[in-house]
Amino acid sequence: MTLPQLEPLQLLALPSYDGDEPENVYVAMPNGEWHGNHVDPNSQDSLASALASVADAAQETVMELLWQAWPLCPEHGLGMHPREDTEERLSWWCAGERLRRGPAHIRAAVGALDALGASIRTRS
């Protein structure tokens, strides 16, 4: 998923500090800048874990380099977080209250925010 004002985020592989270890993969801005921890190498055990690790790394890079929450729930203006359901599906979850529907809601599957188009907003 891209931020409206930027090119897509990218995966960036860098050599490990320890020559015996595999390279580390980070989520980077279009210009190659990144921040935070690398994608958890143990996340390859399941698709949901891998997606969650990439989503967490993307959020950390955006928050630290652009100083903004991402992605935002268009209904509440709150930053959303990845959450796995009992069937190992990963979705963007918002903690904002919804009328007659309970205290929180799922906005979109991780990887499907672009299908929502203009409804995704960011703060400058």
Disulfide bonds with the S-S distance in Angstrom:
none
